[in-house]
Structure formats: C-alpha cells, structure tokens
Amino acid sequence: MTFLSPASAGRVRGLFHWAIAPLGDAGMYFVSRVKTTSEPTGGISPSQARELKRQNEILRRRQRLLAARLAQLDGQIESGRTVISRLFGRSQDVPVKLIPARVVAEDSLPYGWCRLINAGQKQGVSPGLAATTRTLLSDRSEKLPKNLAVLSGQALVGRVVESSAYSARLQLLTDRGYRVGAQVHRVINPRSRRTVRHGDRLVKLTPQINRPVNVLACGDGAGGIVAREVRLAYNIQPGDRLQTHPDSPELPVAVEIGTVARVLDDPKHPGMVTLEISPTADLPPLREVFVVVPTLAGLGQSGGR
C-alpha cells in the first residue's frame, strides 16, 4: 500500500481493515488498559459530593457579591466622570465666566461686611456682579459686564456694589443690606423621614416630592443669614442646604450659600418660621475670589437687585 496511489491505498485499506485493525490498534488498547488499572476510578462519596456542592455555592455567592461591587464601582466611576465634566469640562448649561481677583482690604467700619478687591472697571467689574473663591482659571484681562455675582470656592460670598478703574467693593452676603433669591434643599434622612404637606395631605418626604423651597435670603449684619416668613408646613430642619436660585439672571447657576442652623417660630406670622443660616464660605479669612459674569446675551446688562 506504500507504493500505491492515495486513492488505491484507501480502497485497499477499506477492504482489509478487519485484518489490519487489530495489529494497528493493539498498542492503543494496551496503553488504555494500563492507565485504567493504574489510576483510581469510580465515583465520589456522598460526603465529597456535599463538600463540592457547598464550595460551589460559596463560589456562586462570591461571584454575585463581586458582580454587585463591580456594578457599584461602575456607578461611582460614572458619577465621578459626570462631576469632573461638570466642574472642569466645557459645559453649555453653566453660562458664566470667572474673573479672578484678590481681597486687598477689609471694611473700616465695624458694623459693615464689605471687602475691597483688586479688579475694577478696567477688568470689566461692575456693580451687581456676584463672586466666589477661586476654583477655576480665567483671563483676567477680559472686561466684565454689569451685575456679576461673587462666589467663594463654590459658595456665594456676595456681590460687587461699587467699582473704579482698578478696584471694586464687594458686599458680603452677611451684610444687612444684602438680598438674594435662594432655594432650600431639604436633606432626606432614611432613618427618620420628616412629614411634609404635599397638596392637601401630609406625606413622608421622598426624593420624588422633595422640591426645593424658594426663599429670600438676607444678611443679618452679624455674620449670618436669615430667611423670614417661610411656611411651617415645609418642615425645614437644621442641616438643610441653601443654594442660589438657578434661574437668577445675575447668577444663572445653583451655588451653595449656607446650611440651616436654627428654625425659629415667627410670632408675628402664625404658620411661618424664620431660618437662621450659617454661610458655607469662610468669610473672615477670605482672600481669593472669582467675579462671575453671565455669558448669555442680555443677562449681564440687567440692573442689580
């Protein structure tokens, strides 16, 4: 068969396979028999089966736990990306520019809450603009339109009330003449959910019905902020957060103002309370600020509050 063609050899092998197979397969049969006799065979015992089942169940639990942790980590990463994008990326829903300035002098009057900053009309700072502490960089040579706000490290610190060529006076939000539209964001405690009025009934506060409460925040002239004539039914409690109203033309973005410190009954207005609020910004050592310029057409030209 070695000297035959492949086709002829195949036909011959088929005819004489019954005689050739035992000779060619003898070695395979011998090796299989030796391995069968030398290696342990047979099934496992009931105790071994139970142990394998227990170990498999442990592995399945660990797999589910790791899958849940991975999903949680993916959610945290996505949330972090969203925060980073909002803070440092270009965003169309935060229509403001930030102009850096430095506090160079404090108010000479003991009852005033003002600061002098080293940016003025030459840089575009005009009365009515808001300010924060520095968290971003901007071109300081840009001219600022009127009615900008002032922020302090993502927290409101006041607004520009006067400006000259190279300096401006900043009114802090604790000054008695300061006013700003704000919203109270009630914090939900899963262990003890507060009861609030929703329509014509009382319900437990949930994320679905936790709408911000609009208030007017005013400086108290003593280092704090107050919001008067707030409905008792809102059940605002210490620890709730106060932010600027995002629809404000002077500051079209929500910025932290402070935290509710005390809720006092209003004796002159039954059913109303007064909120005492601690500023988020650390105002006494304030040194670096950003003047906030609305960038949408027409927002920077409205009159100050």
Secondary structure as UniProt FT lines:
FT   HELIX           6..15
FT   HELIX           17..38
FT   HELIX           46..88
FT   TURN            92..93
FT   STRAND          96..106
FT   TURN            110..111
FT   STRAND          114..117
FT   TURN            121..124
FT   TURN            127..128
FT   STRAND          130..132
FT   TURN            140..141
FT   STRAND          149..151
FT   STRAND          155..163
FT   STRAND          168..172
FT   TURN            173..174
FT   TURN            176..177
FT   STRAND          179..185
FT   TURN            190..191
FT   STRAND          195..198
FT   TURN            199..200
FT   STRAND          201..204
FT   TURN            207..209
FT   STRAND          213..219
FT   STRAND          225..231
FT   HELIX           232..234
FT   TURN            238..239
FT   STRAND          241..244
FT   TURN            246..247
FT   STRAND          256..265
FT   TURN            267..268
FT   TURN            270..271
FT   STRAND          272..279
FT   TURN            284..285
FT   STRAND          288..294
FT   TURN            297..298
FT   HELIX           299..301
//
